[in-house]
Amino acid sequence: VGDKVAIGEHYGEVLNIGLRSTRIVTADDSVVSIPNGDLISKAVSNSNSGETNCQVVAEIYLPPYVDTDRAREIAIQAAQVSRYAYLNKPIAVIFKNEVNHGKPFLKMRLKAYVIDIRYEFAFMSDMTESTIKELIKNDLVTKEEIGGEF
């Protein structure tokens, strides 16, 4: 109880483990009852294994020409200054080339730990917003390339 788990297509915090089912609350505050048989027959991923902190991944899609060294610096700083960051564990930035509808782009994955699992989604949003704002401010990308107003 209290751990963040992914069971099948559902992800959330374990509220209750009963004889017949396990109840989790999802990011949109839906309570999902999962038959315990599914816990045995499906893959179960545990995000925090009893700890209060867990790793959070923010994905940001960038044009392929972006200066990855500078983008990495900005992303790491965005994670470090967040009020939700747990700084006793590492922060990592990983880039991957991808193609969508024939158009190449870089997927940047910012991986950092949140101080308390209850702030997982707020931390993800904070890292994403701060990183995008700084990328635009430093002329590494344009608003149009990111696809929104920031």
C-alpha positions in Angstrom: 0.0 0.0 0.0 1.3 3.4 -1.0 3.6 2.2 -3.8 3.2 3.4 -7.4 2.7 0.4 -9.7 1.8 -0.3 -13.3 -0.4 -3.3 -13.9 -1.4 -3.9 -17.5 -2.5 -0.5 -18.8 -3.2 1.0 -15.4 -0.7 3.1 -13.4 -1.3 4.5 -9.9 -0.8 4.4 -6.2 -1.9 1.2 -4.4 -4.8 2.1 -2.0 -5.8 -1.3 -0.8 -4.8 -5.0 -1.2 -7.9 -7.2 -0.6 -8.5 -10.9 -0.9 -10.0 -10.7 -4.4 -8.6 -7.4 -5.8 -6.1 -4.6 -5.4 -7.3 -1.0 -5.7 -5.1 1.7 -7.2 -5.8 5.4 -7.7 -4.6 6.8 -11.1 -3.2 10.2 -12.1 -6.7 11.4 -12.9 -8.0 10.3 -9.5 -9.9 7.3 -10.9 -9.9 4.3 -8.5 -9.3 1.1 -10.4 -10.0 -2.4 -9.0 -7.6 -5.0 -10.4 -8.3 -8.7 -9.8 -5.5 -10.3 -7.9 -5.4 -12.9 -10.6 -4.1 -10.2 -12.9 -1.2 -9.5 -10.5 -0.1 -13.1 -10.9 -0.6 -13.4 -14.7 0.5 -9.9 -15.9 3.7 -8.0 -15.5 3.7 -5.6 -12.6 6.1 -2.7 -12.4 6.8 -1.0 -9.0 8.1 2.6 -9.3 9.3 3.2 -5.8 9.5 -0.2 -4.0 8.5 1.2 -0.6 10.6 4.4 -0.8 9.0 7.8 -0.7 11.0 8.9 -3.8 10.8 7.5 -7.3 12.2 8.3 -10.7 10.2 10.6 -13.0 10.8 10.8 -16.7 9.8 13.9 -18.7 9.9 13.5 -22.5 10.5 16.6 -24.7 10.5 16.4 -28.5 13.1 18.6 -30.2 14.3 19.4 -33.7 17.2 17.2 -34.8 19.6 20.1 -35.1 19.4 21.2 -31.4 22.6 21.7 -29.5 22.4 18.6 -27.3 25.1 19.7 -24.9 23.3 23.0 -24.1 19.9 21.3 -24.0 21.2 18.7 -21.5 22.6 21.5 -19.3 19.3 23.3 -19.3 17.3 20.2 -18.6 19.5 19.2 -15.7 19.3 22.6 -14.2 15.5 22.5 -14.6 15.3 19.3 -12.6 17.8 20.6 -9.9 15.9 23.8 -9.1 12.5 22.2 -8.9 11.0 22.2 -5.4 10.0 18.6 -6.0 13.5 17.3 -6.8 15.2 14.6 -4.7 18.9 15.5 -5.2 20.4 12.5 -3.5 20.0 10.4 -6.6 21.3 11.1 -10.1 19.7 13.2 -12.9 20.2 11.9 -16.4 19.4 13.2 -19.9 19.1 10.8 -22.8 18.6 11.7 -26.5 17.1 9.3 -29.1 16.6 9.9 -32.8 13.1 9.1 -33.9 11.0 9.6 -37.0 7.3 10.5 -37.0 5.4 10.8 -40.3 8.7 10.9 -42.2 9.9 13.8 -40.1 13.0 13.3 -37.9 13.2 14.6 -34.3 15.1 14.1 -31.1 13.3 12.7 -28.1 15.0 14.1 -24.9 14.2 12.0 -21.8 14.9 13.9 -18.6 15.2 11.4 -15.7 15.2 12.6 -12.1 13.9 11.6 -8.7 11.0 13.3 -7.0 11.2 13.9 -3.2 7.7 12.3 -2.6 5.8 10.1 -4.9 2.6 12.2 -4.4 4.3 15.0 -6.4 5.3 12.7 -9.4 3.1 14.4 -12.0 3.7 17.9 -10.7 7.4 17.3 -10.9 7.1 15.9 -14.4 5.2 19.0 -15.5 7.6 21.4 -13.7 10.6 19.8 -15.4 8.9 19.9 -18.8 7.7 23.5 -18.6 10.9 24.9 -17.1 13.1 23.1 -19.7 10.9 24.2 -22.7 10.9 27.9 -21.4 14.7 27.9 -21.1 15.2 26.2 -24.5 13.1 29.0 -26.1 14.7 31.7 -24.0 18.2 30.6 -25.1 17.2 30.4 -28.7 17.8 26.7 -29.0 14.2 26.1 -30.3 11.3 28.2 -31.4 7.8 28.2 -30.0 6.6 26.8 -33.3 9.1 23.9 -33.2 7.9 23.0 -29.7 4.3 23.3 -30.8 2.8 25.6 -28.3 2.8 28.9 -26.3 5.2 29.2 -23.4 
